[in-house]
């Protein structure tokens, strides 16, 4: 549940990393919610509708998960050392299979896409997510410096 909440809280954050566990747990929980929406629509309308307007719960579940699904995928690509632009491969036939293969790869361990990379100008991270809730990295600078979000809520 924490992986799902982290993905939803980091709605528009394309920078940073997402671990394998966070990636797969987010998509598992998303799948369960979409299936629940399908089941509710099926029970309410006595069958599957011919259009999405007859399936409001399913449509709602799909729409609220589009952007977080993309951001979690991009952060997972960062975790394996690839640019987030590789997400565009999903629009190519069989490109999603390549992205799925990469999703199973272990982290590269480099700090190229870390949230507090030392190569970036030192400024306070702007996030509304409490430091204890964040997932995907340790939240420390690559040089071992202090956590910029420590003790901050906003």
C-alpha positions in Angstrom: 0.0 0.0 0.0 2.9 2.3 0.7 4.3 1.9 -2.8 0.9 2.8 -4.3 0.5 5.9 -2.0 4.0 7.0 -2.9 3.2 6.7 -6.6 0.0 8.7 -6.2 1.6 11.4 -3.9 4.4 11.9 -6.4 1.8 12.5 -9.2 3.8 14.8 -11.4 7.4 14.1 -10.2 9.3 12.7 -13.2 12.7 13.0 -11.5 14.1 10.6 -9.0 13.9 6.8 -8.8 11.5 4.0 -8.2 12.6 0.6 -7.0 11.5 -2.7 -8.6 9.3 -3.4 -5.5 7.7 0.1 -5.7 7.1 -0.3 -9.4 5.4 -3.7 -9.3 3.4 -3.1 -6.1 2.1 0.2 -7.6 0.9 -1.5 -10.7 -0.5 -4.5 -8.8 -2.6 -2.2 -6.5 -3.7 -0.2 -9.6 -4.8 -3.4 -11.3 -6.8 -4.4 -8.2 -8.5 -1.0 -8.1 -9.4 -1.1 -11.8 -10.8 -4.7 -11.4 -12.9 -3.4 -8.5 -14.2 -0.6 -10.7 -15.1 -3.2 -13.3 -16.9 -5.4 -10.8 -18.8 -2.4 -9.4 -19.9 -1.3 -12.9 -20.9 -4.9 -13.7 -23.0 -5.2 -10.6 -24.7 -1.8 -11.1 -25.5 -2.1 -14.7 -26.1 -5.9 -14.9 -23.4 -6.4 -17.5 -20.7 -4.6 -19.5 -21.8 -1.5 -21.3 -21.0 -0.8 -24.9 -19.4 2.6 -24.1 -17.2 3.9 -21.3 -19.9 6.3 -20.2 -21.8 3.2 -19.0 -18.8 2.2 -16.9 -18.2 5.3 -14.7 -16.2 3.6 -11.9 -13.9 1.9 -14.3 -13.4 5.1 -16.3 -12.7 7.0 -13.1 -10.1 4.4 -11.9 -8.4 4.5 -15.3 -8.3 8.3 -15.6 -6.8 8.9 -12.1 -4.0 6.4 -12.7 -2.8 7.5 -16.2 -0.3 10.2 -15.0 1.0 8.3 -11.9 1.6 5.2 -14.1 3.7 7.2 -16.5 5.7 8.9 -13.7 6.4 5.6 -11.9 7.5 4.1 -15.2 9.9 7.0 -15.9 11.3 6.9 -12.4 11.8 3.1 -12.8 13.8 3.8 -16.0 15.9 6.3 -14.1 16.6 3.6 -11.5 18.1 1.3 -14.1 20.2 4.1 -15.5 18.1 5.0 -18.6 16.5 8.3 -19.6 12.8 8.8 -19.1 12.5 9.4 -22.8 12.7 5.7 -23.3 9.0 5.6 -22.1 8.1 6.7 -25.6 9.1 3.2 -26.6 5.6 2.1 -25.3 4.1 3.7 -28.4 6.1 1.4 -30.7 4.7 -2.1 -31.5 6.3 -4.5 -29.0 8.1 -1.6 -27.3 6.1 -2.3 -24.1 7.8 -5.7 -23.9 11.2 -4.1 -23.8 10.0 -1.7 -21.1 8.7 -4.7 -19.1 12.0 -6.5 -19.5 13.8 -3.4 -18.3 11.4 -3.1 -15.3 12.8 -6.5 -14.1 16.4 -5.3 -14.2 18.2 -4.5 -10.9 19.1 -0.9 -10.0 22.3 0.4 -11.5 23.5 2.0 -8.2 24.7 5.2 -9.9 23.5 8.5 -8.8 22.8 10.0 -12.3 19.0 10.4 -11.7 19.1 10.7 -7.9 16.7 13.3 -6.5 19.5 15.2 -4.6 22.3 14.7 -7.1 25.4 16.8 -6.2 25.7 17.9 -9.9 22.5 19.8 -9.4 22.6 23.3 -8.0 22.0 23.1 -4.2 18.5 24.2 -3.5 15.8 23.0 -1.3 13.7 20.2 -2.8 10.2 21.4 -3.4 7.8 18.6 -2.5 4.6 18.3 -0.5 5.4 14.8 0.5 6.8 14.3 4.0 10.3 12.9 4.0 9.2 9.8 6.0 6.6 8.9 3.4 8.9 9.2 0.3 10.1 6.0 -1.3 12.6 5.2 -4.1 15.8 6.6 -2.6 17.4 7.4 0.7 16.8 11.1 0.4 20.4 12.0 1.1 22.9 13.9 -1.0 25.3 11.7 -3.0 28.2 13.2 -0.9 26.6 12.1 2.3 25.4 15.6 3.3 22.3 16.3 5.3 18.8 15.5 4.1 17.3 18.7 2.7 13.7 17.6 3.5 14.4 16.5 7.1 11.8 17.9 9.4 9.8 19.6 6.6 6.2 18.8 5.7 6.0 21.2 2.8 
